[in-house]
Every structure is written in structure tokens, then in C-alpha cells.
């Protein structure tokens, strides 16, 4: 189970996060997918604001665009 999402404005880039995190995309059809940071960075996510990258995302099930993107802190490994 994931903790509460981090409050992260769409105008910031993921490069501004200084700690490990998990990026989840949630579509209106209910499909949820983890976006790995390499994928997200490859979509210009390291230099583009989160909102701009979100506009490019598409659901793999229903092909809808602009899923809800939530960012969670990754729990430290023991």
C-alpha cells in the first residue's frame, strides 16, 4: 500500500525531487501503472514540467490521454 501522495505542482520538474519516489499514472478507466523514472525522464520529464509530460501520456488499455499522475515517496529499504 502506498502512502499519501506528495503535493507536487504541475509546473515543477521531477528533477526537483531530492529523494526516491514512485510515479503512478491513473486513468479514468481505472487502469493504474507505475512510471519508472527512466521512462518519465525519457519523455523530457527531467527538464519539462510535470504537466507538460502528463499531456503526452496515454493509457495502455483505453488509449485515453492525460491520466492523473501521483507521486509517492518510496519507503526506505531495510
Beta strands, then each sheet from edge to edge (+ up, - down):
strand 1: 21-26
strand 2: 32-35
strand 3: 68-73
sheet 1: 2+ 1- 3+
end
